[in-house]
């Protein structure tokens, strides 16, 4: 009976341990033509790393497959529109970094970092963040409807407009 209880206890501990993406750092907005960096921090929690994969929407843009020599094998997508990877860096025990250059409106999307453990459990965890590439306004905002004279308590009906932007300003 004690052996069965011990095995159940070990199984419960085993289920609590799993790899986890701790944090995905991405800028929420990027200016057209600007570069940006994304960092994926993870904790293997005793697991061995099998792979790290990055996606923009549903397309894989980078993968790293761990090897016994700890050098790993990396693959960078070169034909995904809007994705211009300048460099990558992987610390197999804790982090993956991608540096992007020359963003365009096509760079906008959901970026996902997926970390996969090796056998026998082959655990997987991921995090996703949205990046929006935007054009900054070419002129200052225009406020329309402002009366020449108004005082405290007056209700005003104003319109603030910004021209030549890619995203609505709320």
C-alpha positions, 0 to 999 in steps of 0.5 A: 500500500505504501508503494502505491501511495509513493507512486501516486505521489511521484506521479502528482509531482511529475504532472506539476512539473512542465515547461513554460513560456514565462514571458514574450516581449514584443513591441505592440506598435512598430513604425513602418521601416523600423526594426524590432526585437522579440524575446521569448523567455522560458523555463524547461523545469527539468525537461530537455529542449527539443525545439523552439518555433516562432510563427507570424500568424500561421506561418513558421518564420524560425525554428531551432532544433536542439542537438546533443552538441548544444549547437542546435540547427536553426532554420529562418524563413526567407519567403514570408512577406513582411518578415525580415529576420536580421539575426537570431540567438538561442540560449537553449536553457532559457531564451530565444531572441529574433531581431527583425528589420525593415518592417512594413504593413505586412509585418503586422500580425500575431507572433507566437513563440512555441517551446517543445520538450523532448521525449518521453513526454514531448510537452509544449507551451506557447505565448502569442502577442500582436504587433501592429505596424503603423504609419505616423501622422504627417501633420498635427491633429486638427480639432474642428467645432471649437467655438470662439467663446465657451465657458465652464459647464458648456457642452462642446461637440468637437471632432479631432482628426488625424490624417495619413495614418494606418490605424484609427486613433481612439 
